[in-house]
Amino acid sequence: IGRYCIIVSQSGIAGSSTIGDGVTIAAQSGVANHASVGDGVTMGARSGVIGDIEAHKTVSGFPAREHKLELRQMASLRRLADMADEIKALKKKISALGEDLK
């Protein structure tokens, strides 16, 4: 574990992982065996690092990935049911167009 790190409650770091200088590990996060976390990385709460993270990145989620990408995925997941309904409606329209051509 490097210098000037902040490790918040209920976080776990496997014995063979390395943590760079100035890393922030938020609550309930974990770093798996053999993973390396670069200098200045910020891990959001409940993050799970299972591979190497480059220096000065902000990550979240499980497995940990860039925070902006994780936020986009979470937003898309919330819209998934509506998107499935839209796809069903479009399938019906396409099918109806095919029937009109016969």
N, C-alpha and C positions, 0 to 999 in steps of 0.2 A: 504494500500500500504506500503510495507516494505521499509527498508533503502536501499540507494544506487541503486535505480531503474532508468532505462532509459526508458522513454516513448516518442516515436517519434510522429510526427504530425499526425493528423487525426486518432488517436487510441481512442477506447472507452472501458471503464471498467464499467460494470453494478454495481449498488450500493451495492449489497449483495455479491459480489465476494471478494476473498482475494488474494493478490499478495505478495509473499515472498520477502526476501531480495535479492538484486543483480539481479533482473529480468530485461531483456531487451525485450521491446515490440517494434518491428519495425513498420514502417509507415503503416497506414491503417489497423491495426489489431484490434481485439476486443475480449473481454472476457465476456461471457454470465453470466446471473444471477446464483448465487449459485456455480459458478466454483471456484476452488482453484488452484492457480499456485504456485508451489513449489519454494524454494530458488534456485537461479542460473539458472533459465530457460531462454532460448533464444527463442523468437517467431519471425519467419521470417516475412517479409513484407506480408501484406494481409492475415495473419493467422486468423482463427476463432476458438477460444477455447470455446467449449460448454460443457466440462466436466473437471474433475480434471486432472492436469498434475503433474507428479512426479518431485521431485527436480532434478536439473542438467540435464535436457533434452533439446534437440534442436528440435523444432517443426515447421511445416509450413503447408500451405494449409487450406482447409475448408472441413470438420472439421479438426482441427489441429491434426496431427499425427507426428510420428518421421520423421525428415527431410529426412533421407536416403530412407525411404519407400515412401514418397511423390515423391521424385525424380525418383525412379524406376517406379512408377505409371505413371508419366508424360511422361517418355521415352517410356513406353509400349503403351500409348495412341497414340503417334505419329506414331508407327509402326502398329497400329490396321488395317488400310486399306490394307496394304500389307499382313498382316497375314490372313485377310479374303479371299483375292485372293488365297493365298496358300492353305487354307482349301478347297475352291471350286475346285481347281485343284486336290487335293488329293481325294476328293469325286468322281470326274470323273474317276480317275485312279482305285479306289476301285470298282466303279460300272462296269467299263470295265473288271476288273479281274473276277467279278462275272458272267458276260456274257460269258467269255471264258470258265468257268467251266461247263456251261450248255450244 
